[in-house]
Amino acid sequence: MNKNGSQSVPGDSSNSKVTGWVVRSGYGQTVISANDELVSSGPGTVTVNCRLEVSGNLGFNEKRSFDVMLNDTSVQTFATAATSVVIPATTLTLARGDRVWLRITGSSFLNWATTVAGGVNTYLSFDLSQP
């Protein structure tokens, strides 16, 4: 799914869900829940890919934290100060109805907000892993 429109994440907030997604080109079978989560249509092993474009100030040596979530559990955490973020691919085993989604923790310094940019360069997707 691609991010549809920009999202402001308030400063000094943690574990904010990234919301506002649309079906990504080439992923016509995508199911996006009303809660902004990818929903598995069946069991399988998948490779999750995620990229984000973000902006906003950070304090000295501060990083933003991104969590790939499976249902309500963080399965991968990635921290960086970069504005073009590529979270390393991760492999998950999904059951029918499992939900994959993304959350962010931005700056805690001086209440600086983070903006998650919309468009094709901000996405979350999964593909069936090849045996």
Backbone as XML, in Angstrom:
<?xml version="1.0"?>
<chain id="A" units="angstrom">
  <residue number="1" name="MET">
    <atom name="N" x="0.842" y="-1.162" z="0.000"/>
    <atom name="CA" x="0.000" y="0.000" z="0.000"/>
    <atom name="C" x="0.889" y="1.227" z="0.000"/>
  </residue>
  <residue number="2" name="ASN">
    <atom name="N" x="0.427" y="2.275" z="-0.654"/>
    <atom name="CA" x="1.132" y="3.553" z="-0.709"/>
    <atom name="C" x="0.478" y="4.535" z="0.246"/>
  </residue>
  <residue number="3" name="LYS">
    <atom name="N" x="1.293" y="5.403" z="0.811"/>
    <atom name="CA" x="0.776" y="6.454" z="1.694"/>
    <atom name="C" x="0.019" y="7.466" z="0.844"/>
  </residue>
  <residue number="4" name="ASN">
    <atom name="N" x="-1.200" y="7.774" z="1.246"/>
    <atom name="CA" x="-2.046" y="8.726" z="0.531"/>
    <atom name="C" x="-2.094" y="10.025" z="1.331"/>
  </residue>
  <residue number="5" name="GLY">
    <atom name="N" x="-1.356" y="11.026" z="0.884"/>
    <atom name="CA" x="-1.307" y="12.294" z="1.598"/>
    <atom name="C" x="-0.307" y="12.261" z="2.730"/>
  </residue>
  <residue number="6" name="SER">
    <atom name="N" x="0.081" y="13.433" z="3.177"/>
    <atom name="CA" x="1.054" y="13.551" z="4.263"/>
    <atom name="C" x="0.368" y="13.386" z="5.609"/>
  </residue>
  <residue number="7" name="GLN">
    <atom name="N" x="1.164" y="12.972" z="6.604"/>
    <atom name="CA" x="0.671" y="12.787" z="7.963"/>
    <atom name="C" x="1.640" y="13.442" z="8.921"/>
  </residue>
  <residue number="8" name="SER">
    <atom name="N" x="1.122" y="14.253" z="9.808"/>
    <atom name="CA" x="1.945" y="14.879" z="10.829"/>
    <atom name="C" x="1.890" y="14.043" z="12.101"/>
  </residue>
  <residue number="9" name="VAL">
    <atom name="N" x="3.064" y="13.706" z="12.614"/>
    <atom name="CA" x="3.174" y="12.964" z="13.873"/>
    <atom name="C" x="3.653" y="13.971" z="14.918"/>
  </residue>
  <residue number="10" name="PRO">
    <atom name="N" x="2.820" y="14.266" z="15.901"/>
    <atom name="CA" x="3.185" y="15.288" z="16.884"/>
    <atom name="C" x="4.484" y="14.957" z="17.596"/>
  </residue>
  <residue number="11" name="GLY">
    <atom name="N" x="5.228" y="15.987" z="17.947"/>
    <atom name="CA" x="6.439" y="15.801" z="18.726"/>
    <atom name="C" x="6.108" y="15.211" z="20.081"/>
  </residue>
  <residue number="12" name="ASP">
    <atom name="N" x="7.041" y="14.478" z="20.616"/>
    <atom name="CA" x="6.913" y="13.860" z="21.923"/>
    <atom name="C" x="5.749" y="12.873" z="21.994"/>
  </residue>
  <residue number="13" name="SER">
    <atom name="N" x="5.446" y="12.248" z="20.844"/>
    <atom name="CA" x="4.440" y="11.174" z="20.845"/>
    <atom name="C" x="5.147" y="9.891" z="20.432"/>
  </residue>
  <residue number="14" name="SER">
    <atom name="N" x="4.675" y="8.784" z="20.958"/>
    <atom name="CA" x="5.323" y="7.520" z="20.635"/>
    <atom name="C" x="4.309" y="6.541" z="20.068"/>
  </residue>
  <residue number="15" name="ASN">
    <atom name="N" x="4.813" y="5.634" z="19.257"/>
    <atom name="CA" x="4.013" y="4.545" z="18.718"/>
    <atom name="C" x="2.754" y="5.028" z="18.003"/>
  </residue>
  <residue number="16" name="SER">
    <atom name="N" x="2.918" y="6.037" z="17.146"/>
    <atom name="CA" x="1.801" y="6.556" z="16.356"/>
    <atom name="C" x="1.627" y="5.709" z="15.105"/>
  </residue>
  <residue number="17" name="LYS">
    <atom name="N" x="0.409" y="5.276" z="14.847"/>
    <atom name="CA" x="0.126" y="4.475" z="13.656"/>
    <atom name="C" x="0.225" y="5.363" z="12.410"/>
  </residue>
  <residue number="18" name="VAL">
    <atom name="N" x="0.903" y="4.844" z="11.377"/>
    <atom name="CA" x="0.935" y="5.538" z="10.088"/>
    <atom name="C" x="-0.370" y="5.182" z="9.388"/>
  </residue>
  <residue number="19" name="THR">
    <atom name="N" x="-1.121" y="6.212" z="8.997"/>
    <atom name="CA" x="-2.464" y="6.016" z="8.457"/>
    <atom name="C" x="-2.597" y="6.646" z="7.069"/>
  </residue>
  <residue number="20" name="GLY">
    <atom name="N" x="-3.707" y="6.336" z="6.421"/>
    <atom name="CA" x="-4.023" y="6.945" z="5.139"/>
    <atom name="C" x="-3.344" y="6.236" z="3.987"/>
  </residue>
  <residue number="21" name="TRP">
    <atom name="N" x="-3.727" y="5.003" z="3.725"/>
    <atom name="CA" x="-3.082" y="4.182" z="2.710"/>
    <atom name="C" x="-4.032" y="3.890" z="1.555"/>
  </residue>
  <residue number="22" name="VAL">
    <atom name="N" x="-3.466" y="3.652" z="0.375"/>
    <atom name="CA" x="-4.216" y="3.222" z="-0.804"/>
    <atom name="C" x="-3.480" y="2.050" z="-1.437"/>
  </residue>
  <residue number="23" name="VAL">
    <atom name="N" x="-4.182" y="1.325" z="-2.291"/>
    <atom name="CA" x="-3.598" y="0.163" z="-2.953"/>
    <atom name="C" x="-2.418" y="0.586" z="-3.820"/>
  </residue>
  <residue number="24" name="ARG">
    <atom name="N" x="-1.326" y="-0.114" z="-3.698"/>
    <atom name="CA" x="-0.099" y="0.131" z="-4.463"/>
    <atom name="C" x="-0.224" y="-0.505" z="-5.845"/>
  </residue>
  <residue number="25" name="SER">
    <atom name="N" x="0.254" y="0.185" z="-6.866"/>
    <atom name="CA" x="0.232" y="-0.334" z="-8.228"/>
    <atom name="C" x="0.945" y="-1.677" z="-8.282"/>
  </residue>
  <residue number="26" name="GLY">
    <atom name="N" x="0.317" y="-2.658" z="-8.947"/>
    <atom name="CA" x="0.887" y="-3.990" z="-9.048"/>
    <atom name="C" x="0.457" y="-4.917" z="-7.919"/>
  </residue>
  <residue number="27" name="TYR">
    <atom name="N" x="-0.306" y="-4.394" z="-6.966"/>
    <atom name="CA" x="-0.774" y="-5.178" z="-5.817"/>
    <atom name="C" x="-2.303" y="-5.132" z="-5.766"/>
  </residue>
  <residue number="28" name="GLY">
    <atom name="N" x="-2.943" y="-5.480" z="-6.860"/>
    <atom name="CA" x="-4.390" y="-5.379" z="-6.991"/>
    <atom name="C" x="-5.176" y="-6.222" z="-6.008"/>
  </residue>
  <residue number="29" name="GLN">
    <atom name="N" x="-4.576" y="-7.257" z="-5.438"/>
    <atom name="CA" x="-5.268" y="-8.124" z="-4.483"/>
    <atom name="C" x="-5.171" y="-7.613" z="-3.042"/>
  </residue>
  <residue number="30" name="THR">
    <atom name="N" x="-4.583" y="-6.431" z="-2.871"/>
    <atom name="CA" x="-4.366" y="-5.874" z="-1.537"/>
    <atom name="C" x="-5.676" y="-5.655" z="-0.796"/>
  </residue>
  <residue number="31" name="VAL">
    <atom name="N" x="-5.691" y="-6.062" z="0.482"/>
    <atom name="CA" x="-6.815" y="-5.767" z="1.367"/>
    <atom name="C" x="-6.287" y="-4.844" z="2.460"/>
  </residue>
  <residue number="32" name="ILE">
    <atom name="N" x="-6.842" y="-3.624" z="2.501"/>
    <atom name="CA" x="-6.464" y="-2.648" z="3.528"/>
    <atom name="C" x="-7.670" y="-2.489" z="4.446"/>
  </residue>
  <residue number="33" name="SER">
    <atom name="N" x="-7.477" y="-2.749" z="5.733"/>
    <atom name="CA" x="-8.583" y="-2.634" z="6.680"/>
    <atom name="C" x="-8.930" y="-1.173" z="6.919"/>
  </residue>
  <residue number="34" name="ALA">
    <atom name="N" x="-10.077" y="-0.952" z="7.534"/>
    <atom name="CA" x="-10.482" y="0.405" z="7.911"/>
    <atom name="C" x="-9.533" y="0.987" z="8.950"/>
  </residue>
  <residue number="35" name="ASN">
    <atom name="N" x="-8.702" y="0.128" z="9.560"/>
    <atom name="CA" x="-7.726" y="0.562" z="10.562"/>
    <atom name="C" x="-6.344" y="0.780" z="9.965"/>
  </residue>
  <residue number="36" name="ASP">
    <atom name="N" x="-6.254" y="0.905" z="8.625"/>
    <atom name="CA" x="-4.990" y="1.183" z="7.937"/>
    <atom name="C" x="-3.960" y="0.079" z="8.124"/>
  </residue>
  <residue number="37" name="GLU">
    <atom name="N" x="-4.400" y="-1.170" z="7.951"/>
    <atom name="CA" x="-3.528" y="-2.330" z="8.092"/>
    <atom name="C" x="-3.687" y="-3.235" z="6.873"/>
  </residue>
  <residue number="38" name="LEU">
    <atom name="N" x="-2.573" y="-3.838" z="6.434"/>
    <atom name="CA" x="-2.643" y="-4.867" z="5.400"/>
    <atom name="C" x="-3.187" y="-6.131" z="6.044"/>
  </residue>
  <residue number="39" name="VAL">
    <atom name="N" x="-4.103" y="-6.800" z="5.370"/>
    <atom name="CA" x="-4.726" y="-7.999" z="5.927"/>
    <atom name="C" x="-4.390" y="-9.187" z="5.039"/>
  </residue>
  <residue number="40" name="SER">
    <atom name="N" x="-3.894" y="-10.255" z="5.654"/>
    <atom name="CA" x="-3.546" y="-11.468" z="4.924"/>
    <atom name="C" x="-4.810" y="-12.224" z="4.531"/>
  </residue>
  <residue number="41" name="SER">
    <atom name="N" x="-4.881" y="-12.616" z="3.257"/>
    <atom name="CA" x="-6.052" y="-13.350" z="2.787"/>
    <atom name="C" x="-5.899" y="-14.860" z="2.974"/>
  </residue>
  <residue number="42" name="GLY">
    <atom name="N" x="-4.737" y="-15.294" z="3.428"/>
    <atom name="CA" x="-4.515" y="-16.718" z="3.654"/>
    <atom name="C" x="-3.163" y="-16.943" z="4.285"/>
  </residue>
  <residue number="43" name="PRO">
    <atom name="N" x="-2.862" y="-18.189" z="4.635"/>
    <atom name="CA" x="-1.577" y="-18.479" z="5.266"/>
    <atom name="C" x="-0.438" y="-18.428" z="4.254"/>
  </residue>
  <residue number="44" name="GLY">
    <atom name="N" x="0.747" y="-18.107" z="4.745"/>
    <atom name="CA" x="1.922" y="-18.117" z="3.882"/>
    <atom name="C" x="3.084" y="-17.388" z="4.510"/>
  </residue>
  <residue number="45" name="THR">
    <atom name="N" x="4.248" y="-17.604" z="3.938"/>
    <atom name="CA" x="5.456" y="-16.895" z="4.349"/>
    <atom name="C" x="5.658" y="-15.742" z="3.377"/>
  </residue>
  <residue number="46" name="VAL">
    <atom name="N" x="5.834" y="-14.558" z="3.924"/>
    <atom name="CA" x="5.935" y="-13.353" z="3.096"/>
    <atom name="C" x="7.189" y="-12.568" z="3.446"/>
  </residue>
  <residue number="47" name="THR">
    <atom name="N" x="7.614" y="-11.747" z="2.492"/>
    <atom name="CA" x="8.677" y="-10.784" z="2.724"/>
    <atom name="C" x="8.041" y="-9.401" z="2.775"/>
  </residue>
  <residue number="48" name="VAL">
    <atom name="N" x="8.235" y="-8.712" z="3.894"/>
    <atom name="CA" x="7.659" y="-7.388" z="4.100"/>
    <atom name="C" x="8.689" y="-6.340" z="3.692"/>
  </residue>
  <residue number="49" name="ASN">
    <atom name="N" x="8.249" y="-5.383" z="2.872"/>
    <atom name="CA" x="9.101" y="-4.277" z="2.427"/>
    <atom name="C" x="8.460" y="-2.961" z="2.835"/>
  </residue>
  <residue number="50" name="CYS">
    <atom name="N" x="9.293" y="-2.018" z="3.267"/>
    <atom name="CA" x="8.770" y="-0.741" z="3.725"/>
    <atom name="C" x="9.775" y="0.363" z="3.427"/>
  </residue>
  <residue number="51" name="ARG">
    <atom name="N" x="9.257" y="1.460" z="2.909"/>
    <atom name="CA" x="10.069" y="2.649" z="2.666"/>
    <atom name="C" x="9.243" y="3.861" z="3.050"/>
  </residue>
  <residue number="52" name="LEU">
    <atom name="N" x="9.893" y="4.877" z="3.603"/>
    <atom name="CA" x="9.199" y="6.107" z="3.980"/>
    <atom name="C" x="10.052" y="7.314" z="3.649"/>
  </residue>
  <residue number="53" name="GLU">
    <atom name="N" x="9.378" y="8.388" z="3.326"/>
    <atom name="CA" x="10.001" y="9.700" z="3.221"/>
    <atom name="C" x="9.449" y="10.512" z="4.384"/>
  </residue>
  <residue number="54" name="VAL">
    <atom name="N" x="10.343" y="11.019" z="5.244"/>
    <atom name="CA" x="9.929" y="11.777" z="6.407"/>
    <atom name="C" x="10.707" y="13.087" z="6.472"/>
  </residue>
  <residue number="55" name="SER">
    <atom name="N" x="10.158" y="14.034" z="7.205"/>
    <atom name="CA" x="10.857" y="15.303" z="7.405"/>
    <atom name="C" x="10.527" y="15.822" z="8.796"/>
  </residue>
  <residue number="56" name="GLY">
    <atom name="N" x="11.327" y="16.758" z="9.246"/>
    <atom name="CA" x="11.156" y="17.349" z="10.567"/>
    <atom name="C" x="12.484" y="17.349" z="11.300"/>
  </residue>
  <residue number="57" name="ASN">
    <atom name="N" x="12.604" y="18.243" z="12.249"/>
    <atom name="CA" x="13.840" y="18.369" z="13.006"/>
    <atom name="C" x="13.974" y="17.256" z="14.038"/>
  </residue>
  <residue number="58" name="LEU">
    <atom name="N" x="15.230" y="16.956" z="14.348"/>
    <atom name="CA" x="15.573" y="16.023" z="15.412"/>
    <atom name="C" x="16.611" y="16.669" z="16.318"/>
  </residue>
  <residue number="59" name="GLY">
    <atom name="N" x="16.645" y="16.260" z="17.572"/>
    <atom name="CA" x="17.674" y="16.725" z="18.479"/>
    <atom name="C" x="19.018" y="16.073" z="18.157"/>
  </residue>
  <residue number="60" name="PHE">
    <atom name="N" x="20.078" y="16.546" z="18.759"/>
    <atom name="CA" x="21.419" y="16.018" z="18.556"/>
    <atom name="C" x="21.448" y="14.529" z="18.885"/>
  </residue>
  <residue number="61" name="ASN">
    <atom name="N" x="21.938" y="13.723" z="17.949"/>
    <atom name="CA" x="22.034" y="12.265" z="18.092"/>
    <atom name="C" x="20.684" y="11.560" z="18.273"/>
  </residue>
  <residue number="62" name="GLU">
    <atom name="N" x="19.600" y="12.247" z="17.952"/>
    <atom name="CA" x="18.271" y="11.653" z="18.085"/>
    <atom name="C" x="17.903" y="10.910" z="16.801"/>
  </residue>
  <residue number="63" name="LYS">
    <atom name="N" x="17.120" y="9.862" z="16.940"/>
    <atom name="CA" x="16.652" y="9.094" z="15.791"/>
    <atom name="C" x="15.148" y="8.881" z="15.903"/>
  </residue>
  <residue number="64" name="ARG">
    <atom name="N" x="14.504" y="8.736" z="14.750"/>
    <atom name="CA" x="13.112" y="8.307" z="14.734"/>
    <atom name="C" x="13.101" y="6.784" z="14.767"/>
  </residue>
  <residue number="65" name="SER">
    <atom name="N" x="12.067" y="6.227" z="15.343"/>
    <atom name="CA" x="11.937" y="4.781" z="15.432"/>
    <atom name="C" x="10.708" y="4.337" z="14.644"/>
  </residue>
  <residue number="66" name="PHE">
    <atom name="N" x="10.877" y="3.266" z="13.879"/>
    <atom name="CA" x="9.802" y="2.712" z="13.058"/>
    <atom name="C" x="9.617" y="1.257" z="13.446"/>
  </residue>
  <residue number="67" name="ASP">
    <atom name="N" x="8.375" y="0.837" z="13.616"/>
    <atom name="CA" x="8.064" y="-0.546" z="13.967"/>
    <atom name="C" x="7.156" y="-1.148" z="12.914"/>
  </residue>
  <residue number="68" name="VAL">
    <atom name="N" x="7.573" y="-2.294" z="12.366"/>
    <atom name="CA" x="6.688" y="-3.105" z="11.547"/>
    <atom name="C" x="5.930" y="-3.984" z="12.533"/>
  </residue>
  <residue number="69" name="MET">
    <atom name="N" x="4.611" y="-3.927" z="12.462"/>
    <atom name="CA" x="3.756" y="-4.613" z="13.424"/>
    <atom name="C" x="3.051" y="-5.799" z="12.764"/>
  </residue>
  <residue number="70" name="LEU">
    <atom name="N" x="2.980" y="-6.900" z="13.493"/>
    <atom name="CA" x="2.178" y="-8.054" z="13.105"/>
    <atom name="C" x="1.097" y="-8.176" z="14.166"/>
  </residue>
  <residue number="71" name="ASN">
    <atom name="N" x="-0.133" y="-7.921" z="13.745"/>
    <atom name="CA" x="-1.253" y="-7.815" z="14.680"/>
    <atom name="C" x="-0.901" y="-6.714" z="15.679"/>
  </residue>
  <residue number="72" name="ASP">
    <atom name="N" x="-0.699" y="-7.011" z="16.940"/>
    <atom name="CA" x="-0.366" y="-5.956" z="17.901"/>
    <atom name="C" x="1.032" y="-6.108" z="18.483"/>
  </residue>
  <residue number="73" name="THR">
    <atom name="N" x="1.905" y="-6.838" z="17.760"/>
    <atom name="CA" x="3.258" y="-7.099" z="18.233"/>
    <atom name="C" x="4.280" y="-6.532" z="17.258"/>
  </residue>
  <residue number="74" name="SER">
    <atom name="N" x="5.262" y="-5.820" z="17.792"/>
    <atom name="CA" x="6.351" y="-5.324" z="16.951"/>
    <atom name="C" x="7.236" y="-6.498" z="16.545"/>
  </residue>
  <residue number="75" name="VAL">
    <atom name="N" x="7.419" y="-6.673" z="15.230"/>
    <atom name="CA" x="8.264" y="-7.759" z="14.743"/>
    <atom name="C" x="9.581" y="-7.237" z="14.189"/>
  </residue>
  <residue number="76" name="GLN">
    <atom name="N" x="9.665" y="-5.929" z="14.027"/>
    <atom name="CA" x="10.919" y="-5.328" z="13.576"/>
    <atom name="C" x="10.923" y="-3.862" z="13.974"/>
  </residue>
  <residue number="77" name="THR">
    <atom name="N" x="12.023" y="-3.421" z="14.579"/>
    <atom name="CA" x="12.208" y="-2.018" z="14.932"/>
    <atom name="C" x="13.432" y="-1.505" z="14.194"/>
  </residue>
  <residue number="78" name="PHE">
    <atom name="N" x="13.296" y="-0.314" z="13.628"/>
    <atom name="CA" x="14.395" y="0.291" z="12.871"/>
    <atom name="C" x="14.472" y="1.752" z="13.283"/>
  </residue>
  <residue number="79" name="ALA">
    <atom name="N" x="15.641" y="2.207" z="13.690"/>
    <atom name="CA" x="15.826" y="3.585" z="14.125"/>
    <atom name="C" x="16.845" y="4.274" z="13.229"/>
  </residue>
  <residue number="80" name="THR">
    <atom name="N" x="16.538" y="5.508" z="12.834"/>
    <atom name="CA" x="17.427" y="6.258" z="11.966"/>
    <atom name="C" x="17.106" y="7.752" z="12.046"/>
  </residue>
  <residue number="81" name="ALA">
    <atom name="N" x="18.090" y="8.564" z="11.698"/>
    <atom name="CA" x="17.883" y="10.005" z="11.574"/>
    <atom name="C" x="17.667" y="10.393" z="10.109"/>
  </residue>
  <residue number="82" name="ALA">
    <atom name="N" x="17.746" y="9.435" z="9.204"/>
    <atom name="CA" x="17.610" y="9.710" z="7.769"/>
    <atom name="C" x="16.199" y="10.192" z="7.438"/>
  </residue>
  <residue number="83" name="THR">
    <atom name="N" x="16.092" y="10.905" z="6.335"/>
    <atom name="CA" x="14.780" y="11.359" z="5.861"/>
    <atom name="C" x="14.227" y="10.439" z="4.785"/>
  </residue>
  <residue number="84" name="SER">
    <atom name="N" x="15.085" y="9.663" z="4.155"/>
    <atom name="CA" x="14.667" y="8.624" z="3.222"/>
    <atom name="C" x="14.972" y="7.298" z="3.900"/>
  </residue>
  <residue number="85" name="VAL">
    <atom name="N" x="13.938" y="6.618" z="4.353"/>
    <atom name="CA" x="14.086" y="5.460" z="5.232"/>
    <atom name="C" x="13.696" y="4.190" z="4.483"/>
  </residue>
  <residue number="86" name="VAL">
    <atom name="N" x="14.608" y="3.246" z="4.423"/>
    <atom name="CA" x="14.302" y="1.928" z="3.880"/>
    <atom name="C" x="14.503" y="0.938" z="5.027"/>
  </residue>
  <residue number="87" name="ILE">
    <atom name="N" x="13.395" y="0.398" z="5.503"/>
    <atom name="CA" x="13.474" y="-0.584" z="6.580"/>
    <atom name="C" x="13.895" y="-1.910" z="5.958"/>
  </residue>
  <residue number="88" name="PRO">
    <atom name="N" x="14.922" y="-2.551" z="6.486"/>
    <atom name="CA" x="15.358" y="-3.823" z="5.900"/>
    <atom name="C" x="14.205" y="-4.820" z="5.809"/>
  </residue>
  <residue number="89" name="ALA">
    <atom name="N" x="14.162" y="-5.547" z="4.706"/>
    <atom name="CA" x="13.091" y="-6.529" z="4.488"/>
    <atom name="C" x="13.089" y="-7.553" z="5.615"/>
  </residue>
  <residue number="90" name="THR">
    <atom name="N" x="11.902" y="-7.984" z="5.983"/>
    <atom name="CA" x="11.759" y="-8.999" z="7.019"/>
    <atom name="C" x="10.799" y="-10.080" z="6.536"/>
  </residue>
  <residue number="91" name="THR">
    <atom name="N" x="11.035" y="-11.293" z="6.979"/>
    <atom name="CA" x="10.200" y="-12.429" z="6.592"/>
    <atom name="C" x="9.257" y="-12.764" z="7.733"/>
  </residue>
  <residue number="92" name="LEU">
    <atom name="N" x="7.974" y="-12.938" z="7.410"/>
    <atom name="CA" x="6.962" y="-13.290" z="8.397"/>
    <atom name="C" x="6.148" y="-14.478" z="7.906"/>
  </residue>
  <residue number="93" name="THR">
    <atom name="N" x="5.668" y="-15.261" z="8.836"/>
    <atom name="CA" x="4.719" y="-16.322" z="8.512"/>
    <atom name="C" x="3.351" y="-15.843" z="8.972"/>
  </residue>
  <residue number="94" name="LEU">
    <atom name="N" x="2.435" y="-15.705" z="8.008"/>
    <atom name="CA" x="1.117" y="-15.152" z="8.285"/>
    <atom name="C" x="0.034" y="-16.218" z="8.251"/>
  </residue>
  <residue number="95" name="ALA">
    <atom name="N" x="-0.976" y="-16.018" z="9.051"/>
    <atom name="CA" x="-2.210" y="-16.801" z="9.002"/>
    <atom name="C" x="-3.287" y="-15.925" z="8.367"/>
  </residue>
  <residue number="96" name="ARG">
    <atom name="N" x="-4.344" y="-16.541" z="7.905"/>
    <atom name="CA" x="-5.455" y="-15.771" z="7.347"/>
    <atom name="C" x="-5.948" y="-14.762" z="8.386"/>
  </residue>
  <residue number="97" name="GLY">
    <atom name="N" x="-6.091" y="-13.516" z="7.964"/>
    <atom name="CA" x="-6.591" y="-12.467" z="8.842"/>
    <atom name="C" x="-5.527" y="-11.719" z="9.614"/>
  </residue>
  <residue number="98" name="ASP">
    <atom name="N" x="-4.265" y="-12.171" z="9.555"/>
    <atom name="CA" x="-3.196" y="-11.425" z="10.224"/>
    <atom name="C" x="-3.099" y="-10.022" z="9.634"/>
  </residue>
  <residue number="99" name="ARG">
    <atom name="N" x="-2.717" y="-9.083" z="10.499"/>
    <atom name="CA" x="-2.615" y="-7.678" z="10.102"/>
    <atom name="C" x="-1.162" y="-7.209" z="10.181"/>
  </residue>
  <residue number="100" name="VAL">
    <atom name="N" x="-0.699" y="-6.540" z="9.131"/>
    <atom name="CA" x="0.646" y="-5.966" z="9.096"/>
    <atom name="C" x="0.470" y="-4.458" z="8.954"/>
  </residue>
  <residue number="101" name="TRP">
    <atom name="N" x="1.126" y="-3.705" z="9.838"/>
    <atom name="CA" x="0.977" y="-2.255" z="9.813"/>
    <atom name="C" x="2.244" y="-1.595" z="10.335"/>
  </residue>
  <residue number="102" name="LEU">
    <atom name="N" x="2.245" y="-0.281" z="10.359"/>
    <atom name="CA" x="3.455" y="0.468" z="10.666"/>
    <atom name="C" x="3.172" y="1.530" z="11.713"/>
  </residue>
  <residue number="103" name="ARG">
    <atom name="N" x="4.132" y="1.684" z="12.645"/>
    <atom name="CA" x="4.030" y="2.784" z="13.604"/>
    <atom name="C" x="5.363" y="3.513" z="13.687"/>
  </residue>
  <residue number="104" name="ILE">
    <atom name="N" x="5.298" y="4.745" z="14.171"/>
    <atom name="CA" x="6.474" y="5.615" z="14.227"/>
    <atom name="C" x="6.522" y="6.325" z="15.574"/>
  </residue>
  <residue number="105" name="THR">
    <atom name="N" x="7.736" y="6.526" z="16.060"/>
    <atom name="CA" x="7.987" y="7.398" z="17.196"/>
    <atom name="C" x="8.931" y="8.479" z="16.681"/>
  </residue>
  <residue number="106" name="GLY">
    <atom name="N" x="8.482" y="9.721" z="16.742"/>
    <atom name="CA" x="9.265" y="10.835" z="16.214"/>
    <atom name="C" x="10.153" y="11.463" z="17.269"/>
  </residue>
  <residue number="107" name="SER">
    <atom name="N" x="10.379" y="12.752" z="17.124"/>
    <atom name="CA" x="11.263" y="13.491" z="18.019"/>
    <atom name="C" x="10.622" y="13.720" z="19.383"/>
  </residue>
  <residue number="108" name="SER">
    <atom name="N" x="11.439" y="13.607" z="20.406"/>
    <atom name="CA" x="10.974" y="13.963" z="21.750"/>
    <atom name="C" x="11.646" y="15.254" z="22.219"/>
  </residue>
  <residue number="109" name="PHE">
    <atom name="N" x="12.396" y="15.871" z="21.322"/>
    <atom name="CA" x="13.148" y="17.075" z="21.663"/>
    <atom name="C" x="12.369" y="18.312" z="21.229"/>
  </residue>
  <residue number="110" name="LEU">
    <atom name="N" x="12.053" y="19.190" z="22.112"/>
    <atom name="CA" x="11.372" y="20.454" z="21.830"/>
    <atom name="C" x="10.039" y="20.298" z="21.105"/>
  </residue>
  <residue number="111" name="ASN">
    <atom name="N" x="9.400" y="19.138" z="21.260"/>
    <atom name="CA" x="8.086" y="18.916" z="20.653"/>
    <atom name="C" x="8.066" y="19.074" z="19.137"/>
  </residue>
  <residue number="112" name="TRP">
    <atom name="N" x="9.172" y="18.750" z="18.456"/>
    <atom name="CA" x="9.221" y="18.860" z="17.004"/>
    <atom name="C" x="8.400" y="17.749" z="16.353"/>
  </residue>
  <residue number="113" name="ALA">
    <atom name="N" x="7.529" y="18.142" z="15.444"/>
    <atom name="CA" x="6.702" y="17.168" z="14.730"/>
    <atom name="C" x="7.497" y="16.521" z="13.600"/>
  </residue>
  <residue number="114" name="THR">
    <atom name="N" x="7.067" y="15.342" z="13.199"/>
    <atom name="CA" x="7.603" y="14.637" z="12.038"/>
    <atom name="C" x="6.492" y="14.554" z="11.008"/>
  </residue>
  <residue number="115" name="THR">
    <atom name="N" x="6.831" y="14.784" z="9.749"/>
    <atom name="CA" x="5.862" y="14.626" z="8.672"/>
    <atom name="C" x="6.236" y="13.398" z="7.857"/>
  </residue>
  <residue number="116" name="VAL">
    <atom name="N" x="5.271" y="12.498" z="7.694"/>
    <atom name="CA" x="5.433" y="11.338" z="6.826"/>
    <atom name="C" x="4.811" y="11.726" z="5.490"/>
  </residue>
  <residue number="117" name="ALA">
    <atom name="N" x="5.634" y="11.739" z="4.439"/>
    <atom name="CA" x="5.173" y="12.181" z="3.127"/>
    <atom name="C" x="4.334" y="11.103" z="2.453"/>
  </residue>
  <residue number="118" name="GLY">
    <atom name="N" x="3.360" y="11.529" z="1.676"/>
    <atom name="CA" x="2.571" y="10.615" z="0.886"/>
    <atom name="C" x="3.223" y="10.354" z="-0.456"/>
  </residue>
  <residue number="119" name="GLY">
    <atom name="N" x="2.685" y="9.388" z="-1.190"/>
    <atom name="CA" x="3.166" y="9.087" z="-2.535"/>
    <atom name="C" x="3.803" y="7.723" z="-2.640"/>
  </residue>
  <residue number="120" name="VAL">
    <atom name="N" x="4.289" y="7.415" z="-3.833"/>
    <atom name="CA" x="4.811" y="6.072" z="-4.122"/>
    <atom name="C" x="6.128" y="5.776" z="-3.411"/>
  </residue>
  <residue number="121" name="ASN">
    <atom name="N" x="6.803" y="6.792" z="-2.858"/>
    <atom name="CA" x="8.054" y="6.553" z="-2.138"/>
    <atom name="C" x="7.838" y="6.268" z="-0.654"/>
  </residue>
  <residue number="122" name="THR">
    <atom name="N" x="6.579" y="6.228" z="-0.221"/>
    <atom name="CA" x="6.244" y="5.811" z="1.134"/>
    <atom name="C" x="5.264" y="4.657" z="0.998"/>
  </residue>
  <residue number="123" name="TYR">
    <atom name="N" x="5.749" y="3.455" z="1.316"/>
    <atom name="CA" x="4.904" y="2.272" z="1.105"/>
    <atom name="C" x="5.201" y="1.194" z="2.136"/>
  </residue>
  <residue number="124" name="LEU">
    <atom name="N" x="4.235" y="0.275" z="2.248"/>
    <atom name="CA" x="4.361" y="-0.938" z="3.051"/>
    <atom name="C" x="3.710" y="-2.025" z="2.227"/>
  </residue>
  <residue number="125" name="SER">
    <atom name="N" x="4.445" y="-3.103" z="1.981"/>
    <atom name="CA" x="3.890" y="-4.185" z="1.158"/>
    <atom name="C" x="4.476" y="-5.513" z="1.610"/>
  </residue>
  <residue number="126" name="PHE">
    <atom name="N" x="3.813" y="-6.592" z="1.201"/>
    <atom name="CA" x="4.424" y="-7.904" z="1.390"/>
    <atom name="C" x="4.169" y="-8.762" z="0.166"/>
  </residue>
  <residue number="127" name="ASP">
    <atom name="N" x="5.159" y="-9.619" z="-0.123"/>
    <atom name="CA" x="5.121" y="-10.535" z="-1.247"/>
    <atom name="C" x="5.334" y="-11.943" z="-0.726"/>
  </residue>
  <residue number="128" name="LEU">
    <atom name="N" x="4.682" y="-12.909" z="-1.339"/>
    <atom name="CA" x="4.928" y="-14.308" z="-0.980"/>
    <atom name="C" x="6.396" y="-14.632" z="-1.178"/>
  </residue>
  <residue number="129" name="SER">
    <atom name="N" x="7.003" y="-15.233" z="-0.169"/>
    <atom name="CA" x="8.416" y="-15.624" z="-0.279"/>
    <atom name="C" x="8.523" y="-16.849" z="-1.188"/>
  </residue>
  <residue number="130" name="GLN">
    <atom name="N" x="9.575" y="-16.888" z="-1.945"/>
    <atom name="CA" x="9.813" y="-18.021" z="-2.839"/>
    <atom name="C" x="10.547" y="-19.106" z="-2.064"/>
  </residue>
  <residue number="131" name="PRO">
    <atom name="N" x="10.147" y="-20.375" z="-2.262"/>
    <atom name="CA" x="10.810" y="-21.477" z="-1.522"/>
    <atom name="C" x="12.269" y="-21.641" z="-1.912"/>
  </residue>
</chain>
